[in-house]
Structures are given as structure tokens and as C-alpha cells.
Amino acid sequence: MHVNEAVNDMRSELESALTAARTLPAEELPGLIGALEEIKATALVRLTAPVIQPQPDSLLSIDEAVSTLGMSKSYLYRNADKFSFVRREGRALRFSARGVQEYLSGRRRR
């Protein structure tokens, strides 16, 4: 959807709120203002929140995984199916760097 179309759609959706602001009895206006403030606050939070770009994942070799995990090659080959961060490329194993870090973080919390 084009930006101008989105703005026009939003304006048409807000038309009922504008009508309510013009026609509601005065004692009901605080509720309307509260609802509008909630919308405004939500939009402001989204505008000011940092955008976190996920870091690209890389694949580690068996030697890199041995060094990072502190496990032997033979252990990693025997237990590769138990780790969600292992990928097989033929007979070789590759390890998701992000997955290894998440695994290590989980072990440290225990």
C-alpha cells in the first residue's frame, strides 16, 4: 500500500473519532481523550524505540565449535543430533554461531 493511501485510510478510520469529539456529551469526552492518548502514546513509543537489526548468523567449523563449546570433536560428532544449532553438510558438521551463543547463555543461567 502506498503511503498516501495508508494516510487516507487512517484519516477515514479516525473520522468517527472526530465526529465523536464534536458530538459527545461533555461528560464522555474524558474517556474519548483517554483513548486518543493511548493511541498517541503507542505511536510515540514506536517512533522512539530503537530499531534492532538482527545480526547475520554465520556457520562455525568443527574446530571453531570445539574451541567455543569446550567439547571434543568426537563428542560433537556423536551428539550432533542433540543440538539444534548443528547443520550437516555431507559428512561435515557446521554450527550456527548464534545458536552456539544461545546454548552457552542458557547453560550459564542454570
Backbone bond lengths (Angstrom), bond angles and torsions (degrees), N, CA, C in turn:
res aa  C-N    CA-C-N  psi(-1)  N-CA   C-N-CA  omega(-1)  CA-C   N-CA-C  phi
1 M - - - 1.447 - - 1.535 107.89 -
2 H 1.282 115.86 134.90 1.463 122.67 178.95 1.524 109.37 -70.26
3 V 1.324 117.83 150.03 1.464 122.74 -175.76 1.521 111.19 -58.15
4 N 1.333 117.90 -45.44 1.466 120.15 -178.92 1.525 111.18 -62.86
5 E 1.332 117.07 -37.19 1.465 120.14 177.36 1.519 110.18 -64.62
6 A 1.324 116.64 -41.32 1.468 120.83 179.76 1.527 110.54 -63.30
7 V 1.329 116.45 -42.37 1.469 120.17 179.13 1.520 109.87 -64.94
8 N 1.316 117.80 -42.29 1.463 120.59 179.16 1.523 111.23 -64.71
9 D 1.352 117.20 -39.70 1.463 120.18 177.03 1.521 110.30 -62.70
10 M 1.338 116.33 -42.70 1.455 121.25 179.52 1.532 110.64 -62.44
11 R 1.303 115.93 -43.67 1.468 119.48 -179.71 1.524 111.21 -62.56
12 S 1.335 116.63 -40.28 1.463 118.34 179.34 1.522 111.00 -67.80
13 E 1.347 117.00 -33.35 1.458 119.56 176.29 1.527 111.74 -69.48
14 L 1.325 117.46 -32.29 1.458 121.12 -179.85 1.530 112.96 -82.38
15 E 1.306 116.56 -8.81 1.469 120.41 -179.44 1.524 111.43 -57.62
16 S 1.328 117.43 -37.60 1.470 119.53 179.52 1.534 110.67 -67.58
17 A 1.325 117.68 -34.19 1.470 120.21 176.72 1.524 110.24 -66.65
18 L 1.320 116.20 -39.78 1.461 119.99 178.34 1.532 110.31 -64.96
19 T 1.309 116.12 -41.87 1.465 120.14 177.47 1.524 110.11 -62.48
20 A 1.340 116.10 -41.87 1.460 119.77 178.91 1.526 110.41 -62.31
21 A 1.341 117.41 -41.49 1.469 120.76 179.46 1.519 110.95 -61.20
22 R 1.318 116.30 -31.91 1.465 120.25 -179.04 1.520 112.93 -82.12
23 T 1.329 117.40 -26.44 1.460 119.05 -169.15 1.525 115.81 -117.87
24 L 1.324 118.24 -16.78 1.467 119.46 -178.53 1.525 110.98 -65.05
25 P 1.310 116.03 148.65 1.471 118.69 172.83 1.531 109.18 -62.36
26 A 1.290 117.34 149.71 1.463 122.90 -175.21 1.528 112.32 -55.39
27 E 1.326 117.66 -35.68 1.469 119.28 -177.80 1.534 112.79 -70.02
28 E 1.322 118.58 -15.38 1.467 122.30 178.24 1.539 112.48 -95.37
29 L 1.309 117.33 -11.06 1.468 120.78 -178.85 1.525 114.15 -63.06
30 P 1.347 120.95 -37.27 1.475 118.33 177.45 1.538 112.89 -57.87
31 G 1.316 117.25 -38.24 1.472 119.76 177.17 1.521 111.97 -63.87
32 L 1.332 116.41 -41.63 1.462 121.04 177.65 1.521 110.32 -64.59
33 I 1.336 116.41 -44.47 1.467 120.29 179.78 1.528 109.85 -62.25
34 G 1.321 117.53 -40.43 1.465 120.96 177.70 1.522 112.00 -60.28
35 A 1.335 116.26 -43.21 1.468 119.99 179.09 1.526 110.77 -65.48
36 L 1.326 116.54 -40.18 1.464 120.00 178.53 1.530 111.26 -67.26
37 E 1.330 117.54 -36.85 1.469 120.90 177.18 1.527 111.05 -65.65
38 E 1.327 116.66 -36.21 1.465 119.73 176.99 1.533 110.32 -62.37
39 I 1.323 116.80 -42.96 1.467 121.05 177.40 1.527 110.37 -63.25
40 K 1.328 115.94 -45.21 1.460 120.65 -179.77 1.529 110.85 -62.10
41 A 1.328 117.24 -45.60 1.467 120.96 -179.26 1.522 111.15 -63.16
42 T 1.312 117.10 -40.11 1.466 121.04 178.52 1.522 110.34 -62.20
43 A 1.327 116.57 -44.29 1.469 120.39 179.25 1.530 111.21 -64.87
44 L 1.332 117.27 -40.06 1.465 120.48 179.69 1.521 111.78 -66.61
45 V 1.323 117.24 -38.47 1.467 120.17 177.61 1.519 109.71 -62.27
46 R 1.310 117.13 -43.11 1.462 120.03 179.01 1.521 111.74 -64.27
47 L 1.317 116.91 -36.03 1.468 120.23 179.50 1.513 112.52 -69.61
48 T 1.326 117.09 -34.21 1.454 120.23 -174.69 1.523 113.75 -96.57
49 A 1.333 117.83 -10.90 1.469 120.49 -179.49 1.526 109.54 -70.77
50 P 1.318 116.67 138.16 1.468 118.71 178.25 1.531 110.45 -67.17
51 V 1.302 114.80 142.86 1.454 120.35 176.79 1.523 107.33 -90.40
52 I 1.303 115.42 117.64 1.457 120.25 -178.42 1.521 108.48 -99.00
53 Q 1.309 114.42 116.16 1.461 120.14 177.87 1.524 108.51 -89.29
54 P 1.324 117.09 124.72 1.461 117.57 178.37 1.522 110.50 -64.91
55 Q 1.319 114.47 138.21 1.455 119.80 178.48 1.526 108.70 -75.00
56 P 1.318 116.85 139.52 1.460 118.36 178.51 1.521 109.88 -64.72
57 D 1.312 115.37 143.67 1.452 120.50 179.34 1.521 108.72 -85.61
58 S 1.308 115.56 152.70 1.461 120.15 175.61 1.522 107.42 -129.59
59 L 1.312 115.05 160.43 1.461 120.22 179.44 1.521 109.45 -102.34
60 L 1.320 114.74 130.41 1.456 121.11 178.04 1.524 110.01 -92.69
61 S 1.307 116.30 147.81 1.462 121.38 173.82 1.526 108.68 -76.08
62 I 1.306 116.28 170.19 1.459 120.41 177.96 1.528 110.55 -59.81
63 D 1.325 118.01 -40.53 1.470 120.66 -179.74 1.528 111.45 -64.51
64 E 1.335 116.46 -40.69 1.466 119.78 177.94 1.526 110.88 -65.91
65 A 1.333 116.57 -39.48 1.464 120.86 179.44 1.521 110.68 -66.47
66 V 1.345 116.76 -41.34 1.467 120.68 177.26 1.523 109.46 -57.02
67 S 1.314 116.84 -46.70 1.458 121.89 -178.02 1.530 111.18 -65.58
68 T 1.328 117.16 -43.59 1.467 121.32 -176.74 1.518 112.11 -71.82
69 L 1.338 116.11 -42.73 1.460 120.54 -175.30 1.527 113.56 -86.09
70 G 1.325 116.17 -20.47 1.454 118.81 -177.24 1.516 112.30 71.39
71 M 1.323 116.42 31.29 1.462 122.19 179.48 1.523 108.29 -119.71
72 S 1.318 116.51 157.88 1.461 119.88 -179.70 1.527 110.56 -79.69
73 K 1.324 115.37 158.83 1.464 120.77 176.26 1.517 110.37 -58.33
74 S 1.326 115.67 -46.60 1.470 118.55 -176.40 1.526 110.70 -62.21
75 Y 1.331 117.78 -38.61 1.464 120.86 178.25 1.529 110.04 -63.10
76 L 1.320 116.96 -45.76 1.468 120.28 -179.08 1.523 111.36 -63.95
77 Y 1.337 118.49 -40.84 1.454 120.35 177.77 1.532 110.85 -65.63
78 R 1.315 117.79 -42.84 1.470 121.16 -178.89 1.522 112.55 -66.75
79 N 1.326 116.25 -33.08 1.466 120.62 -173.28 1.522 113.81 -111.56
80 A 1.303 117.34 16.25 1.472 121.36 -175.94 1.524 112.41 -55.32
81 D 1.334 117.03 -37.43 1.471 119.67 -177.66 1.531 112.85 -69.20
82 K 1.299 117.88 -13.48 1.463 121.72 -179.52 1.523 112.66 -86.71
83 F 1.322 116.96 -13.86 1.461 121.30 -178.03 1.530 110.22 -105.66
84 S 1.341 115.63 126.19 1.470 119.43 -178.77 1.524 112.75 -72.02
85 F 1.316 118.05 -14.87 1.467 121.27 -176.00 1.523 113.38 -94.62
86 V 1.336 117.66 10.31 1.472 121.71 -179.08 1.519 109.70 -99.51
87 R 1.315 115.88 136.17 1.470 122.98 174.71 1.514 107.92 -122.58
88 R 1.306 115.97 137.34 1.467 120.34 176.42 1.516 109.04 -96.28
89 E 1.318 115.26 133.13 1.465 122.14 172.76 1.522 105.10 -123.44
90 G 1.321 115.14 92.02 1.459 119.41 -172.34 1.516 108.18 67.82
91 R 1.316 117.31 -124.29 1.461 121.30 177.46 1.528 111.92 -91.29
92 A 1.328 116.03 -12.53 1.467 120.22 -178.05 1.528 110.62 -82.18
93 L 1.309 115.69 152.76 1.458 121.96 174.67 1.516 109.35 -107.84
94 R 1.324 115.33 141.56 1.458 121.94 172.47 1.527 106.20 -126.35
95 F 1.323 115.55 149.25 1.453 120.94 -173.92 1.520 110.01 -125.01
96 S 1.319 116.30 128.39 1.461 120.99 176.64 1.518 108.60 -65.90
97 A 1.338 116.52 120.89 1.465 120.71 179.80 1.527 110.50 -60.31
98 R 1.321 116.91 -41.58 1.466 120.88 178.98 1.524 109.98 -65.07
99 G 1.340 116.84 -43.18 1.455 120.73 179.64 1.519 112.45 -62.91
100 V 1.322 116.44 -40.27 1.465 120.72 177.96 1.528 109.83 -62.62
101 Q 1.342 117.19 -44.68 1.465 120.19 179.99 1.525 111.26 -63.61
102 E 1.336 117.48 -40.79 1.470 120.56 177.75 1.525 110.50 -64.16
103 Y 1.328 116.56 -40.43 1.460 121.32 178.14 1.531 110.05 -61.25
104 L 1.320 116.79 -47.24 1.461 120.42 -179.68 1.533 111.21 -64.77
105 S 1.307 117.34 -39.53 1.479 120.77 177.85 1.512 110.59 -62.26
106 G 1.316 117.45 -40.45 1.465 121.73 178.90 1.516 111.83 -65.37
107 R 1.320 117.08 -37.35 1.470 120.64 179.66 1.518 111.39 -69.90
108 R 1.339 116.67 -33.24 1.470 119.94 -178.74 1.524 111.36 -70.89
109 R 1.340 117.38 -29.32 1.469 121.13 -177.72 1.520 112.19 -74.20
110 R 1.296 118.10 -19.24 1.469 120.77 -176.11 1.489 112.13 -73.81
